[in-house]
């Protein structure tokens, strides 16, 4: 079974006591939480709980160029 991880781009900077997730950064979707937030992982491996309105509406197509 092949699992494809969907990547989304942050469209609005998210600041918490744990740090900042900056605009235009790519995150990998992990799962949807009960409260409606999405659990995503940034390129450093940190877990963030983000409102989906602060992410692109569709997964990012990554180019290899």
SELUMFI-930182 format. One record per residue: residue in one letter; y, z, x of N, C-alpha, C in turn; residue number from 1. Coordinates in Angstrom, 2 decimals. Atoms other than C-alpha are relative to their C-alpha. Last residue first. Layout:
N
REC  residu      nc2      nc3      nc1     cac2     cac3     cac1      cc2      cc3      cc1  num
REC       A        Y        Z        X        Y        Z        X        Y        Z        X  NUM
...
% end
This chain:
65
REC  residu      nc2      nc3      nc1     cac2     cac3     cac1      cc2      cc3      cc1  num
REC       X    -0.87     0.69    -0.97    21.61   -11.53    12.85     0.84     0.97     0.79   65
REC       X     0.49    -0.22    -1.35    18.71    -9.67    11.24     0.88    -0.67     1.06   64
REC       X     0.24     1.24    -0.72    20.41    -9.35     7.88    -0.46     0.34     1.42   63
REC       X    -0.35    -0.06    -1.42    20.04    -6.25     5.75    -0.32    -1.33     0.67   62
REC       X     0.86     0.96    -0.69    20.13    -6.71     1.99     0.43    -0.04     1.45   61
REC       X    -0.64     0.85    -0.99    21.72    -3.54     0.65    -1.03    -0.93     0.61   60
REC       X     0.39    -0.20    -1.39    20.17    -2.08    -2.48     0.63    -1.03     0.93   59
REC       X     1.29     0.61    -0.29    22.19    -2.47    -5.67    -0.35     0.23     1.47   58
REC       X     0.79     0.09     1.22    25.01    -0.47    -7.26    -1.38    -0.61     0.23   57
REC       X     0.00     1.35     0.56    26.50     0.60    -3.94    -0.95    -0.06    -1.18   56
REC       X     0.81     0.95    -0.77    26.74     4.37    -3.50     0.10    -1.38    -0.65   55
REC       X    -0.61     0.10    -1.33    29.32     6.95    -4.62    -0.77    -0.93     0.92   54
REC       X    -1.26     0.72     0.14    28.39     6.47    -8.30     0.70    -0.19     1.34   53
REC       X     0.20     1.44    -0.19    24.82     7.47    -7.35     1.27    -0.83    -0.18   52
REC       X    -0.14     0.62     1.31    26.02    11.10    -6.95    -0.15    -1.51     0.20   51
REC       X    -1.19     0.79     0.29    24.75    12.21    -3.56    -0.04    -0.51    -1.44   50
REC       X     0.14     0.12     1.45    22.33    14.87    -2.34     1.30    -0.60    -0.51   49
REC       X    -1.21    -0.17     0.80    22.17    14.37     1.42    -0.36    -0.14    -1.47   48
REC       X     0.18     0.19     1.44    19.27    14.77     3.86     1.31     0.30    -0.70   47
REC       X    -0.47    -1.10     0.85    19.96    14.33     7.57    -0.15    -0.36    -1.46   46
REC       X     1.11    -0.71     0.60    17.78    11.86     9.47     0.41     1.19    -0.86   45
REC       X     0.33    -1.11    -0.90    20.54    10.65    11.82    -1.16     0.84    -0.55   44
REC       X     0.64     0.55    -1.20    20.69     7.25    10.04    -0.35     1.08     1.03   43
REC       X    -0.88     0.83    -0.82    21.36     8.99     6.71    -0.73    -0.45     1.26   42
REC       X     0.06    -0.40    -1.39    18.72    10.17     4.23     0.90    -0.93     0.80   41
REC       X    -0.03     1.10    -0.96    19.20    10.06     0.48    -0.03     0.56     1.41   40
REC       X     0.27    -0.54    -1.33    18.36    12.40    -2.40    -0.09    -1.20     0.94   39
REC       X     1.04     0.65    -0.78    19.99    10.99    -5.49    -0.14     0.71     1.32   38
REC       X    -0.37     0.41    -1.35    21.91    13.12    -7.97    -1.19    -0.68     0.68   37
REC       X    -0.57     1.35     0.00    20.94    13.09   -11.66     0.45    -0.48     1.37   36
REC       X    -1.40    -0.07     0.45    20.37    16.86   -12.07     0.71    -1.36     0.03   35
REC       X    -0.07    -0.32     1.43    16.57    16.42   -11.94     1.43     0.02    -0.54   34
REC       X     0.13    -1.41     0.33    16.73    14.71    -8.53     0.15     0.21    -1.52   33
REC       X    -1.03    -0.42     0.95    16.10    11.03    -7.85    -0.27     1.45    -0.39   32
REC       X     0.44    -0.19     1.39    14.13    10.12    -4.72     1.18     0.42    -0.86   31
REC       X     1.24    -0.78    -0.05    14.33     9.11    -1.03    -0.56     0.21    -1.40   30
REC       X     0.34    -0.71     1.23    16.93     6.32    -0.89    -1.33     0.72     0.17   29
REC       X     1.29     0.40     0.55    17.91     5.35     2.66    -0.33     0.88    -1.19   28
REC       X     0.91    -1.12     0.26    21.56     5.58     3.67    -1.27    -0.56    -0.63   27
REC       X     1.23     0.34     0.71    23.90     3.04     5.27    -0.86     1.24    -0.15   26
REC       X     1.23    -0.37    -0.69    27.43     4.15     6.19    -1.20    -0.38    -0.85   25
REC       X     0.63     1.15    -0.67    30.35     2.17     4.72    -1.27     0.35     0.76   24
REC       X    -0.04     1.29     0.71    32.29     5.34     3.73    -0.59    -1.08     0.91   23
REC       X    -1.16     0.88     0.01    31.34     8.43     5.73    -0.20    -1.28    -0.80   22
REC       X     0.68     1.29     0.10    28.86    11.19     4.99     1.10    -1.02    -0.24   21
REC       X    -0.64     1.10     0.72    30.58    14.36     6.14    -0.87    -1.25     0.08   20
REC       X    -0.49     1.14    -0.77    29.17    17.70     7.19     0.61    -1.05    -0.90   19
REC       X     0.97     0.40    -1.02    27.11    20.67     5.95     0.46    -1.18     0.85   18
REC       X    -0.04    -1.02    -1.05    30.00    22.30     4.06    -0.96    -0.35     1.14   17
REC       X     0.60    -1.26     0.44    30.29    19.05     2.11     0.15     1.01     1.13   16
REC       X    -0.18    -1.13    -0.91    32.33    15.85     2.40    -0.59     1.25    -0.62   15
REC       X     0.49    -1.23     0.61    31.27    12.54     0.78     0.13     1.11     1.04   14
REC       X     0.35    -1.06    -0.94    33.24     9.41     1.73    -0.37     1.27    -0.76   13
REC       X    -1.03    -1.03    -0.01    33.23     6.76    -1.02    -0.48     1.13     0.89   12
REC       X    -1.28     0.63     0.32    31.39     3.42    -1.03     1.15     1.00    -0.06   11
REC       X    -0.89    -1.00     0.58    28.23     4.60     0.80     1.35    -0.67    -0.27   10
REC       X    -1.20    -0.24    -0.79    25.90     1.65     1.39     0.89     0.99    -0.75    9
REC       X    -1.25     0.14     0.74    22.37     1.68    -0.01     1.16     0.28     0.93    8
REC       X    -1.19    -0.47    -0.70    18.99     1.17     1.61     1.23    -0.30    -0.84    7
REC       X    -1.24     0.69     0.38    15.77     0.89    -0.34     1.17     0.65     0.72    6
REC       X    -1.09    -0.96     0.20    12.59     1.99     1.41     1.27    -0.77    -0.30    5
REC       X    -1.27     0.55    -0.46     9.72    -0.43     0.88     1.09     1.01    -0.31    4
REC       X    -1.13    -0.67     0.63     6.32     1.23     0.67     1.28    -0.55     0.61    3
REC       X    -1.23     0.11    -0.77     3.37    -1.04     1.42     1.13     0.65    -0.78    2
REC       X    -1.18     0.00     0.84     0.00     0.00     0.00     1.25     0.00     0.89    1
% end
